[in-house]
Amino acid sequence: MTNVSSLDMDNKKDIHQELIDISKKRVLIIEDLGEMRLMLKSLMTSMGYSNIDVEPSGQSAIKRILERPYDVVLSDFNLGGSIDGQQILETSRKNYSQDHSTIFIMITADTAYESVVSVLEYQPDSYLVKPFPPAAFFRRFERVQQQKKTFEGINTARKENDFEKMESQAKAIMAKHPNLASQCLKIIGESLYARGRYKDAKSHYMLIIQKNKNLAWAHYGIALCELKLGTVAAAIKKLEHTIALSRHFLSAYDLLADAYEDQGNLEAAQTVMSSVLEVSPRATDRSLRLAQISMQLKDWSTAEHAYSKVIRLTRDSSQEKVEHYYEYLKCLTNMMTSHSDNSKLADKFKRTLIRLRSFGKTNPAAISNSFRIEIQQYLARDHLGEAIKSWKQWNRLIKSGQASPLTDAQKHTLKKRLGLL
């Protein structure tokens, strides 16, 4: 009797500890429909989860994901705005790149989602098609939990950079669970690549493609290896093929642009970045890259449009930077030199300049740069009087310490351009 009671006590302790662990886990529910939000929260609460955040839009959800890690993310695929569930998934996978323990379940009303998700770069751990009964949700959630536990050792090894252990564990899991072969083969390729065994990794991916020629991630793996082996042209072909198989394989576009830049082909890199922004239009980092490449090409119109998007996407966030405003003003100034009607551009310039000076008011270097570019645009428009007024105001701010000083050489050059010598 004592042994039975002892076992009961141990079981109760285990259950109690499990409930405590669950209550500490962070959950994010992203759903634009109120009834669905309530249902998902109720389902998670019934399993013991209490630390639950709820967001109705993709934009606010991404902000949360960037601010803190989540243990569970339940996201609708079509959120009705400019950001969908796939973009949220990409952000979470990139942001938690060293931690694969996060459960991400996609929820969709699209019955064709299975055929779409199979070729995407970032895949959810599972998905549910609306409407679904609670029992189906619980079964699916438990299945994902078990799968996460199966790969727990690999996730720990990844965090510790023990790539050999990752490979050996992946092989053991594949032997025991043939249904998890695809995930295991990915992990083996990742392990070989991380250890610098690029030829072995390439051979590994090629064997996979022999069995299934349409696996975009395997073609992408070969491209990674080709770049490391110095065969850039072969890598470009593989990346183009990856994109042809899956236009949502966003990292393939990034790598393809890298390859073209390595070749000095900025026009091709620009085209690639324009293409990926058609697929993922609210990607700030890619908009910024398109702007920077376009500036190198002196394609001021494309650069202006891209910087404008960067400014819109980052405003009032931690990603907002004075540099973005300054570069945008440079684009507008250069556009003014080749346009006969500059009134619209001048209005844009004025609004942006006001924002730059407001945002960077405590940054003397930003204030000086704002006056530098303002004078340049006045001179580009042959408004010498306005340029001189701007210089006088700038000079007063330099003397008061609100703007950073110029060197004697810079001051001499500027005064010469203004006809003040």
N, C-alpha and C positions, 0 to 999 in steps of 0.2 A: 504493500500500500504506500509505503514511504517513497519507493522508487517512482510509482505512478504520479504521486503528488508532486515529486520533484520535477518530473517531465512536464507536467501541466504548468508548473511555475515557470520553467524555462521557456516553454512555448509562449506563455503570456508575456514574458519579458521581451522575447523576440518580436512579437506582434506590436508591443508597446514601443519598442525602439524603432521598428519600421515606420510606425505612424509618426513618430517624432521626426525621423529622417524625411518623410514625405512632406510634412508640414513646413520644413525648411526650404524645400525646393521652390524655385521661382518659375511661374507659368505665365506665358503671354498668349492671350487670345486675340486674334485679329479678324474681325468680321464686321461688315458694314450693315448687316441686318440685325436689328435689335433683338428679335425673338431668338435668332440663332446664337447670338452672344450669350443670352441668358441660359439657353439650353446647354451650351458647351461649358459655361462656368458651373452650372449645376452638376454636370457629369463629373467634372474634375473635383468639385467639392465633395461629392459622394465617395470619391476614392481617397479622401483625406488631405487633398491639396487645399491650402488656405492662402498661400502667398501668390495671389493671382492678379495680374494686370490685364486690363481690357482696352483695346484700341479699335475705333471704327474705321480708321484710314491707314493706308500704306505708309504715308509720309510720317505720321506720328509714331507708327510702329517701328520704322527704321531708326528714328531718333532714339527710341528706347533700347533697341538692340545694340546701337553704337555706345550707349551709356553704360550698359551692364549686361553680363551674361545671363542667359535663361537656361533652365534645365529642360523645359518643355515649351514648344511653340506650336500652336494650332492656328493655321492661317487659311482663310478663304483664298481661292486662286484668283477669282475676278472680284476685285474690291470696288469696282465702279469708278475709280479715279485713274490718275496717270501712273500709279505704281501698283503692280499686281503681286500676287503671292510668290511668283517665281523670282522677282527682284528682291523680295524680302528674304527668300531662301538663299539667294546668292550672297546677300549682305551678311547673313548670319554665318554661313559656311566660311566666308573669307575672314570675318571678324573673330570667329572661334576656330581658326584653322588648325590649331594644335590640340583642340579638344573635340573629339568626335562623339562625346557622350550625350550631347543635346539631342533630344527627341524632337523631330520636326514632322508634323503630319499636315498634309495639304487637304483641304476640303473644297470640293468643286461640284458644280451642277452639270458639268460637261461630261457626258458619258464616254466621249472620245479621248478623255485625258490619258488613259493608259497608253494609247499609241503615241501620244505626244511626249509623255514623260520618259519613255524608253530611250529617246535620243537626246535628252537634255544633258548638259554638263553637270549641273547641280540637281541631284534627285532627292526628293523627300524620303524619309524613312518608310513612310506609307501614305496612303491617301484614301479618302472616303468620298463617295458620290452621294450628293443630297438627293432625296431625303434618306436618312438611315435611322434604324432603331437604336436605342441605347445599347442593346446587347451586342450589336455589330461594332459599335465604337469600343466597348470594353474588350472584346475579343482582339480587335486590331491593335489596341493600345498595349495589351498584355503581350502580344506577339512581338511588337517592337521592343518592349522592355527586355524580353528574353534575348532578342538578337543583340541588343546593346550589352547585355551581360556576357554574351558569348564573345564579343569583341573587346571586352573590358581590359584584358591583359594587353592586347595590341595597342589600345588607346594609351595605356600607361607607358608602354615601351616607346611609343611615338613621342610622348612628352619628355621622356628621358633620353631621346635620340639614340635609343638602342635598336637600330634598324635590322640587325641580324636576328634579334629576338622577334621582331615584327614578322620577318619572313618565315621563321620556323613555326611560329604560332599560326600564321595564315595557312601554311601547308597542313598543319594538324587539324585546323577547323575545316578546311576543304575536304579532307579525307573523311571526317566524321559527319559533316553536313554538306553533301553535294549541292544542295539547293542554294548555298551561299558562295558557290564557286566564283561568280562574277566579282563580288566584293573582295574575295581573297586574292584573286588574280590582280586586281587593281593594287592591293596592298603590297604584293610581291614586287610588282613593277616599281611602285613608290620606293620600296626598300632598296632595290638594286640601284636606282637612280640616285637616291640620297647618299649611297656609299661610293658614288663616283664610278660605278661599274656600267658605263653607258653602252658599251657593246653588248654586254649580257642583257641589259634592260631592253635594248632594241630587239634582240633575238627573242626575248620573252614576249614582247608585244606582237612581233611578227607571227609567232606561233599561234597567238590568240586570234589574229586576223585570218589566218588560214582556216580556222574553224568557223569564224563569224566575221565576214569582211565589212559589215556595216556598224561595227562598234566604234563610234566616234572617239571615245576616250583612249582606245588603243592606238588609233592613228595619231592622236595628239601626243601620246607617250613617245611614239617613234619620232615625231617632230622635235620634241624636247631633246631627245638623244642626238638627233642629227645636228642640232645647233651646238651641242656640247662637243661633238666630234668634228665640228668645223665645216660640215657639208650644208651650207646655208640654202643653196638652190633646192636640194632634196627636202629640206625642212619646209620651205615655202610651198612646195607641191603637196606635202602631207597636210599642212595647215589649211590650204585651200580645199583639200578633199574633206577634212574634218568639218569645215564650215558648210560644205555642200551636203554632208550627211546630217548636220544639225546646225541650223542658222542661229540657235540659241546657245551655242558653245562659245560663250563670250571670251574666255581666256585665249581661245584660238585666234581671235581677232587681235588681241593685245600682243600676242607672241608674233603674229604675222607682221604687225606694224614694226615690232622690234627688228625683225629680220630685214625688212625693207630699209629701215633706218641704217642698219649695219652696212647695207649695200650702198648707202647714200641716195637711195631712191625715195626722196621725201614726198613726191607726188603720189606714189603708190601707197605710202604709209598714211597720207592724208585721206585717200580714198577708202582705205580700210577702216579708219576711225570714223569717217562719215557713215559707213555701212553699219558699224556696230551700234552707233547712236540711233539708227533707225529701229534696231531691235530693242535696245535698252536706252530710251531717250533721256532718262533722268539720272544717268551715271555721271556724277560730278567729275570724278577723276578722268574719265574718258573725254568729257567735254573740254576739260583743261588741257589735255594732251592734244586734242585737235586744234585748239587755239594756239598752242605753242608751236606745233608743226607748221600751221598756216602762217604764223608770223615769220618763221624762218624762210618760208616761200614768198613772203611779202604779199600774200593773199589776204589783204586787210579786211575784205568783206566777210570772208569765212571766219577769220579770227575774231572779228567784232561780234558776229552772231554767236560764236562759241563762248566767248568771254561773257557776253550778255546772259547766256544760259547759266554759266557758272555763278555769276553774281546773284541771279534769281534763286538758284538752288541753295546757296550758302548763306543768304542774308539772315541775320539774327541767329546764326548758329556758330558753333566753335570753329567751323571751317571758313568763316568769312575772313578775308585777308585784304589788307591795303594794297598788296601787290596786284591782286586781280583788278582792282579799280584803276590802278596806274597803267597797267598793260592795256586795259580796255580803252582808256583815254588816248593812249598811243595809237591804237587802231583808228579811232575816230579822227585824230589829227592827220594821220596819213591818208585817210579817205578824203578829207577836206581838200587836199592838194590836187586831187584828180576829179572832183565833182564841181560842176558849175553852180548848182543850187545847194548851198550848205546849211540852209535854215533848219532843217530837221536834224541834221548831224550836230549843229551848234546847240540845239535844245537838249539833245541827248547828252552832249558834253557838259552843259551847265548843270543838269540834274545829277549826273554822276560825280562831278566835281564837288557839289554841295555834300553829297553822301560821303565822299572820301574824306573831306575835311571834318565832317561831323564824327565819322567812325575813327579817324586817326588823329583826333584833336590833341591827344596827349603824346603823340609820337612826332618829335621835331623833324625827323628825316622824312616822314610821310607828308608833313606840311610843306617842306621845301620841295619835294618831288611834285606836289600838286601845283605849286606855282611855276615850277620849271616847265611842266607840260602845258599849263595854261598859256604861258608866254609863247611856247612853240606853236600852239594852235592859233593864237592871235596873229603871229607872224605869217603863218601858212595862209591866213585869210586877208593878209595885207592890212590888218588893223593895228598899225604901229602905236597909235595913241593909247589904245586899250592895253597893249603889251607893256608900255612904259608905266601906266598906272599900276598894273599888276606887279611890276618890278619894285616900285616904290613901296607898295603895301608889304611885299615880301621882305624888303630890306628892313622895314620897321619891326617885323616879327622876328627877324634874325637878331636885331639889336636887343629885343626884349627876351630872347632865349626861347621863344615859342617855335622857331624854325631853326633847323641846323644850318651852320654857316657854310659859305662857299670858300674855296681856296682863292688866292689872289689871281691865279691863272683863269679859273672859272669865271670870276667876277669880271675880269678884263674882257674875256670872250663875249660874255653876255652884254656888257655895256657897248661893246663894238657893234654887236648885232642890232642893238636898240638905237644906235647913233648917238650915244651919250658921251663918246670920247672926242 
